[in-house]
């Protein structure tokens, strides 16, 4: 099942995001290599700067998706103000559909 992990950065934490980005990208690359990551990218503020993340993963349960979210270096660094995990049904433009 697919899950969308919706993350909102804490205000004024762009420096922390940028400092942590290399290990975050390594983490996502690992998930991608394992076939877990389906898509990911940052939300942007009105100035075009990252202010959150959308990560869509395949997991057996919401608890498993939560463990993936908790393992993200951004989460471990305390970047996020909030993290919401929602089941996701990819209907349009799904690769291989």
Buried (B, 14 or more C-beta within 10 A) or exposed (E): EBBBBBBBBBEEBBEBBEEBBEBBEEBBEEBBEEEBBBEBEBBEEEEEEBBBBBBBBBBEEEEBBBEBBEEBBBBEBEBBEEBEBEEBEEEEEEEEE
